[in-house]
Amino acid sequence: MAEIFPYPQDRAEQYLVKMAHVGRRAGTLEQHPHKYAELMIVLEGQVVDVIDGQEHYAEAGDVYVLYPGMLHEQRDARGYRYAIFKFDYDVWIAEAGDLRRLPGFHLLFSMESGSTLRAVADAATLAAVEPLIGLMEREMENGTPESEAVVKHLFMAAVAILCRSCQPSLPARRLHRQVVAEALGYMETHYAETVTLDDLARVTGYSRRHFTRLFREAVRCSAMEYLTELRLNAACRLLEQNAPLTAVAATCGFSDASALCRAFRRRFGVTPKAFRLQ
């Protein structure tokens, strides 16, 4: 594939954002593995993405994430101009903070890559995000400690704009995907409280059975499994701060310290006490 603008090198391992770039391509990009996550934005034109062997048509306004380990190629790029952010997915999810409460965050970062349902940004959103990428590229070239702080906050600003503005593609099925995103945002906000399937179904306006099916199709796990993962991740952060076990359990939505210990051991293979000592 002809790369019309120079493609920058990835930055060192210690940085959250490895690369930000606006480019233009024509033709075909050969299959390649992904070491880092990539947030892709189609600014103009169209292209056929092949993600783990599955073809997906992408056009102007499409926004999607490719995860580490995926095999990716592109075919039949026509008038294709794109923006790309390469980033450390695990670090980003840990540092996203309040952005995780926005339904648009989960539309981008919690659902299956390569889905026929994608986030779509309007022209105003694309126009707001593109200049931030140019600023990021220039700061990365500077390579100073101050520049790294600027790059990180520009990335967060770009993602915040996308999370606020993006909508699911395919209008006929848009509501289903948006419902799941709203449920994810609700769990991010209320995981410390008692949350049941009935609560989530009531929030989304669907029956318990229908919501359960939609959630698993979109996220590839059950709603309760996802909620437990949220609680355990929060517990890990508090344990690293040496918070008392009973306080960790109460703060993270577990009924008591014993319930926390059981869930912790099932997920990580060690007790919370052993985790502190690692």
Contacts in CASP RR format, 6 or more apart in sequence:
PFRMAT RR
TARGET T0000
AUTHOR 0000-0000-0000
METHOD contacts of the structure
MODEL  1
MAEIFPYPQDRAEQYLVKMAHVGRRAGTLEQHPHKYAELMIVLEGQVVDV
IDGQEHYAEAGDVYVLYPGMLHEQRDARGYRYAIFKFDYDVWIAEAGDLR
RLPGFHLLFSMESGSTLRAVADAATLAAVEPLIGLMEREMENGTPESEAV
VKHLFMAAVAILCRSCQPSLPARRLHRQVVAEALGYMETHYAETVTLDDL
ARVTGYSRRHFTRLFREAVRCSAMEYLTELRLNAACRLLEQNAPLTAVAA
TCGFSDASALCRAFRRRFGVTPKAFRLQ
1 25 0 8 1.000
1 26 0 8 1.000
1 27 0 8 1.000
1 28 0 8 1.000
1 29 0 8 1.000
1 30 0 8 1.000
1 74 0 8 1.000
1 77 0 8 1.000
2 25 0 8 1.000
2 26 0 8 1.000
2 27 0 8 1.000
3 23 0 8 1.000
3 24 0 8 1.000
3 25 0 8 1.000
4 23 0 8 1.000
4 24 0 8 1.000
4 25 0 8 1.000
4 26 0 8 1.000
5 21 0 8 1.000
5 22 0 8 1.000
5 23 0 8 1.000
5 24 0 8 1.000
7 21 0 8 1.000
7 23 0 8 1.000
8 19 0 8 1.000
8 21 0 8 1.000
8 137 0 8 1.000
8 140 0 8 1.000
9 19 0 8 1.000
10 18 0 8 1.000
10 19 0 8 1.000
10 35 0 8 1.000
10 36 0 8 1.000
10 86 0 8 1.000
11 17 0 8 1.000
11 18 0 8 1.000
11 19 0 8 1.000
11 140 0 8 1.000
15 88 0 8 1.000
15 148 0 8 1.000
15 151 0 8 1.000
16 87 0 8 1.000
16 88 0 8 1.000
16 91 0 8 1.000
16 92 0 8 1.000
16 95 0 8 1.000
16 151 0 8 1.000
16 152 0 8 1.000
16 155 0 8 1.000
17 85 0 8 1.000
17 86 0 8 1.000
17 87 0 8 1.000
17 136 0 8 1.000
17 140 0 8 1.000
17 151 0 8 1.000
17 152 0 8 1.000
17 155 0 8 1.000
18 36 0 8 1.000
18 86 0 8 1.000
18 87 0 8 1.000
18 88 0 8 1.000
19 84 0 8 1.000
19 85 0 8 1.000
19 86 0 8 1.000
19 140 0 8 1.000
20 83 0 8 1.000
20 84 0 8 1.000
20 85 0 8 1.000
20 86 0 8 1.000
20 133 0 8 1.000
20 134 0 8 1.000
20 136 0 8 1.000
20 137 0 8 1.000
20 140 0 8 1.000
20 151 0 8 1.000
20 155 0 8 1.000
21 83 0 8 1.000
21 84 0 8 1.000
21 133 0 8 1.000
21 137 0 8 1.000
22 43 0 8 1.000
22 81 0 8 1.000
22 82 0 8 1.000
22 83 0 8 1.000
22 130 0 8 1.000
22 133 0 8 1.000
22 134 0 8 1.000
22 137 0 8 1.000
23 81 0 8 1.000
23 82 0 8 1.000
23 83 0 8 1.000
23 84 0 8 1.000
24 79 0 8 1.000
24 80 0 8 1.000
24 81 0 8 1.000
24 82 0 8 1.000
25 47 0 8 1.000
25 74 0 8 1.000
25 77 0 8 1.000
25 80 0 8 1.000
25 82 0 8 1.000
26 77 0 8 1.000
26 78 0 8 1.000
26 79 0 8 1.000
26 80 0 8 1.000
27 74 0 8 1.000
27 75 0 8 1.000
27 76 0 8 1.000
27 77 0 8 1.000
28 73 0 8 1.000
28 74 0 8 1.000
28 75 0 8 1.000
28 76 0 8 1.000
28 77 0 8 1.000
29 73 0 8 1.000
29 74 0 8 1.000
29 75 0 8 1.000
29 77 0 8 1.000
30 73 0 8 1.000
31 50 0 8 1.000
31 71 0 8 1.000
31 72 0 8 1.000
31 73 0 8 1.000
32 71 0 8 1.000
32 72 0 8 1.000
32 73 0 8 1.000
33 69 0 8 1.000
33 70 0 8 1.000
33 71 0 8 1.000
33 72 0 8 1.000
34 66 0 8 1.000
34 67 0 8 1.000
34 68 0 8 1.000
34 69 0 8 1.000
34 70 0 8 1.000
34 71 0 8 1.000
34 72 0 8 1.000
35 68 0 8 1.000
35 69 0 8 1.000
36 68 0 8 1.000
36 86 0 8 1.000
36 87 0 8 1.000
36 88 0 8 1.000
36 89 0 8 1.000
37 65 0 8 1.000
37 66 0 8 1.000
37 67 0 8 1.000
37 68 0 8 1.000
37 86 0 8 1.000
37 87 0 8 1.000
37 88 0 8 1.000
37 89 0 8 1.000
37 92 0 8 1.000
38 65 0 8 1.000
38 66 0 8 1.000
38 84 0 8 1.000
38 85 0 8 1.000
38 86 0 8 1.000
38 87 0 8 1.000
39 63 0 8 1.000
39 64 0 8 1.000
39 65 0 8 1.000
39 84 0 8 1.000
39 85 0 8 1.000
39 87 0 8 1.000
39 108 0 8 1.000
39 159 0 8 1.000
40 58 0 8 1.000
40 62 0 8 1.000
40 63 0 8 1.000
40 64 0 8 1.000
40 65 0 8 1.000
40 66 0 8 1.000
40 82 0 8 1.000
40 83 0 8 1.000
40 84 0 8 1.000
41 61 0 8 1.000
41 62 0 8 1.000
41 63 0 8 1.000
41 82 0 8 1.000
41 83 0 8 1.000
41 84 0 8 1.000
41 121 0 8 1.000
41 126 0 8 1.000
41 129 0 8 1.000
41 162 0 8 1.000
42 58 0 8 1.000
42 59 0 8 1.000
42 60 0 8 1.000
42 61 0 8 1.000
42 62 0 8 1.000
42 63 0 8 1.000
42 80 0 8 1.000
42 81 0 8 1.000
42 82 0 8 1.000
43 60 0 8 1.000
43 61 0 8 1.000
43 81 0 8 1.000
43 82 0 8 1.000
43 83 0 8 1.000
43 126 0 8 1.000
43 130 0 8 1.000
44 60 0 8 1.000
44 79 0 8 1.000
44 80 0 8 1.000
44 81 0 8 1.000
45 59 0 8 1.000
45 60 0 8 1.000
45 78 0 8 1.000
45 79 0 8 1.000
45 80 0 8 1.000
45 81 0 8 1.000
46 57 0 8 1.000
46 58 0 8 1.000
46 59 0 8 1.000
46 60 0 8 1.000
46 76 0 8 1.000
46 77 0 8 1.000
46 78 0 8 1.000
46 79 0 8 1.000
46 80 0 8 1.000
47 58 0 8 1.000
47 59 0 8 1.000
47 74 0 8 1.000
47 75 0 8 1.000
47 76 0 8 1.000
47 77 0 8 1.000
47 78 0 8 1.000
47 80 0 8 1.000
47 82 0 8 1.000
48 55 0 8 1.000
48 56 0 8 1.000
48 57 0 8 1.000
48 58 0 8 1.000
48 74 0 8 1.000
48 75 0 8 1.000
48 76 0 8 1.000
49 55 0 8 1.000
49 56 0 8 1.000
49 57 0 8 1.000
49 58 0 8 1.000
49 72 0 8 1.000
49 73 0 8 1.000
49 74 0 8 1.000
49 114 0 8 1.000
50 56 0 8 1.000
50 72 0 8 1.000
50 73 0 8 1.000
50 74 0 8 1.000
50 75 0 8 1.000
51 66 0 8 1.000
51 70 0 8 1.000
51 71 0 8 1.000
51 72 0 8 1.000
51 113 0 8 1.000
51 114 0 8 1.000
52 70 0 8 1.000
52 71 0 8 1.000
53 71 0 8 1.000
54 114 0 8 1.000
55 75 0 8 1.000
56 114 0 8 1.000
56 116 0 8 1.000
58 64 0 8 1.000
58 118 0 8 1.000
60 126 0 8 1.000
61 120 0 8 1.000
61 121 0 8 1.000
61 122 0 8 1.000
61 126 0 8 1.000
62 118 0 8 1.000
62 119 0 8 1.000
62 120 0 8 1.000
62 169 0 8 1.000
63 108 0 8 1.000
63 118 0 8 1.000
63 119 0 8 1.000
63 120 0 8 1.000
63 121 0 8 1.000
63 162 0 8 1.000
63 166 0 8 1.000
64 108 0 8 1.000
64 113 0 8 1.000
64 114 0 8 1.000
64 118 0 8 1.000
64 119 0 8 1.000
65 108 0 8 1.000
65 109 0 8 1.000
65 113 0 8 1.000
66 72 0 8 1.000
66 113 0 8 1.000
67 89 0 8 1.000
67 113 0 8 1.000
68 89 0 8 1.000
70 113 0 8 1.000
83 129 0 8 1.000
83 130 0 8 1.000
83 133 0 8 1.000
85 133 0 8 1.000
85 155 0 8 1.000
85 158 0 8 1.000
87 155 0 8 1.000
92 109 0 8 1.000
93 100 0 8 1.000
93 109 0 8 1.000
94 233 0 8 1.000
96 105 0 8 1.000
96 109 0 8 1.000
96 156 0 8 1.000
96 159 0 8 1.000
99 105 0 8 1.000
99 156 0 8 1.000
99 159 0 8 1.000
99 160 0 8 1.000
99 163 0 8 1.000
100 106 0 8 1.000
100 185 0 8 1.000
100 188 0 8 1.000
101 185 0 8 1.000
101 188 0 8 1.000
101 189 0 8 1.000
102 160 0 8 1.000
102 163 0 8 1.000
102 164 0 8 1.000
102 185 0 8 1.000
103 163 0 8 1.000
103 178 0 8 1.000
103 181 0 8 1.000
103 182 0 8 1.000
103 184 0 8 1.000
103 185 0 8 1.000
104 119 0 8 1.000
104 162 0 8 1.000
104 163 0 8 1.000
104 164 0 8 1.000
104 166 0 8 1.000
104 181 0 8 1.000
105 159 0 8 1.000
105 163 0 8 1.000
105 184 0 8 1.000
105 185 0 8 1.000
106 180 0 8 1.000
106 181 0 8 1.000
106 184 0 8 1.000
106 185 0 8 1.000
107 119 0 8 1.000
107 163 0 8 1.000
107 166 0 8 1.000
107 168 0 8 1.000
107 177 0 8 1.000
107 178 0 8 1.000
107 181 0 8 1.000
108 119 0 8 1.000
108 159 0 8 1.000
108 162 0 8 1.000
108 163 0 8 1.000
108 166 0 8 1.000
110 181 0 8 1.000
110 184 0 8 1.000
110 219 0 8 1.000
111 117 0 8 1.000
111 177 0 8 1.000
111 180 0 8 1.000
111 181 0 8 1.000
111 218 0 8 1.000
111 219 0 8 1.000
112 218 0 8 1.000
112 219 0 8 1.000
112 220 0 8 1.000
115 218 0 8 1.000
116 169 0 8 1.000
116 170 0 8 1.000
117 168 0 8 1.000
117 169 0 8 1.000
117 170 0 8 1.000
117 173 0 8 1.000
117 174 0 8 1.000
117 177 0 8 1.000
118 168 0 8 1.000
118 169 0 8 1.000
119 162 0 8 1.000
119 166 0 8 1.000
119 167 0 8 1.000
119 168 0 8 1.000
119 169 0 8 1.000
120 166 0 8 1.000
120 167 0 8 1.000
120 168 0 8 1.000
120 169 0 8 1.000
121 129 0 8 1.000
121 162 0 8 1.000
121 165 0 8 1.000
121 166 0 8 1.000
122 165 0 8 1.000
124 165 0 8 1.000
125 161 0 8 1.000
125 162 0 8 1.000
125 165 0 8 1.000
125 166 0 8 1.000
128 161 0 8 1.000
129 158 0 8 1.000
129 161 0 8 1.000
129 162 0 8 1.000
132 154 0 8 1.000
132 157 0 8 1.000
132 158 0 8 1.000
132 161 0 8 1.000
133 158 0 8 1.000
135 150 0 8 1.000
135 154 0 8 1.000
136 150 0 8 1.000
136 151 0 8 1.000
136 154 0 8 1.000
136 155 0 8 1.000
136 158 0 8 1.000
139 147 0 8 1.000
139 148 0 8 1.000
139 150 0 8 1.000
139 151 0 8 1.000
139 154 0 8 1.000
140 147 0 8 1.000
140 151 0 8 1.000
167 174 0 8 1.000
167 178 0 8 1.000
168 174 0 8 1.000
168 177 0 8 1.000
168 178 0 8 1.000
168 181 0 8 1.000
176 214 0 8 1.000
176 218 0 8 1.000
177 218 0 8 1.000
179 204 0 8 1.000
179 205 0 8 1.000
179 206 0 8 1.000
179 211 0 8 1.000
179 214 0 8 1.000
180 204 0 8 1.000
180 214 0 8 1.000
180 215 0 8 1.000
180 218 0 8 1.000
180 219 0 8 1.000
182 203 0 8 1.000
182 204 0 8 1.000
183 200 0 8 1.000
183 203 0 8 1.000
183 204 0 8 1.000
183 211 0 8 1.000
183 215 0 8 1.000
183 223 0 8 1.000
184 219 0 8 1.000
184 226 0 8 1.000
186 195 0 8 1.000
186 200 0 8 1.000
186 203 0 8 1.000
187 195 0 8 1.000
187 200 0 8 1.000
187 223 0 8 1.000
187 226 0 8 1.000
187 227 0 8 1.000
187 230 0 8 1.000
188 230 0 8 1.000
191 227 0 8 1.000
191 230 0 8 1.000
191 231 0 8 1.000
191 234 0 8 1.000
191 252 0 8 1.000
191 253 0 8 1.000
192 231 0 8 1.000
192 234 0 8 1.000
192 251 0 8 1.000
192 252 0 8 1.000
192 253 0 8 1.000
193 253 0 8 1.000
194 253 0 8 1.000
195 227 0 8 1.000
197 208 0 8 1.000
197 211 0 8 1.000
197 212 0 8 1.000
197 223 0 8 1.000
197 224 0 8 1.000
198 208 0 8 1.000
200 211 0 8 1.000
200 215 0 8 1.000
200 223 0 8 1.000
201 207 0 8 1.000
201 208 0 8 1.000
201 210 0 8 1.000
201 211 0 8 1.000
204 211 0 8 1.000
205 211 0 8 1.000
206 214 0 8 1.000
211 223 0 8 1.000
212 222 0 8 1.000
212 223 0 8 1.000
215 222 0 8 1.000
215 223 0 8 1.000
215 226 0 8 1.000
216 222 0 8 1.000
219 226 0 8 1.000
221 229 0 8 1.000
228 263 0 8 1.000
228 267 0 8 1.000
229 267 0 8 1.000
231 252 0 8 1.000
231 253 0 8 1.000
231 254 0 8 1.000
231 263 0 8 1.000
232 252 0 8 1.000
232 263 0 8 1.000
232 264 0 8 1.000
232 267 0 8 1.000
232 268 0 8 1.000
234 251 0 8 1.000
234 252 0 8 1.000
235 248 0 8 1.000
235 249 0 8 1.000
235 252 0 8 1.000
235 254 0 8 1.000
235 260 0 8 1.000
235 264 0 8 1.000
235 272 0 8 1.000
236 275 0 8 1.000
238 247 0 8 1.000
238 248 0 8 1.000
238 251 0 8 1.000
238 252 0 8 1.000
239 248 0 8 1.000
239 272 0 8 1.000
239 275 0 8 1.000
239 276 0 8 1.000
240 276 0 8 1.000
242 276 0 8 1.000
243 251 0 8 1.000
245 257 0 8 1.000
245 260 0 8 1.000
245 261 0 8 1.000
245 272 0 8 1.000
245 273 0 8 1.000
246 256 0 8 1.000
246 257 0 8 1.000
248 257 0 8 1.000
248 260 0 8 1.000
248 272 0 8 1.000
249 255 0 8 1.000
249 256 0 8 1.000
249 257 0 8 1.000
249 259 0 8 1.000
249 260 0 8 1.000
252 260 0 8 1.000
254 260 0 8 1.000
254 263 0 8 1.000
260 272 0 8 1.000
261 271 0 8 1.000
261 272 0 8 1.000
264 270 0 8 1.000
264 271 0 8 1.000
264 272 0 8 1.000
264 275 0 8 1.000
265 271 0 8 1.000
268 275 0 8 1.000
270 278 0 8 1.000
END
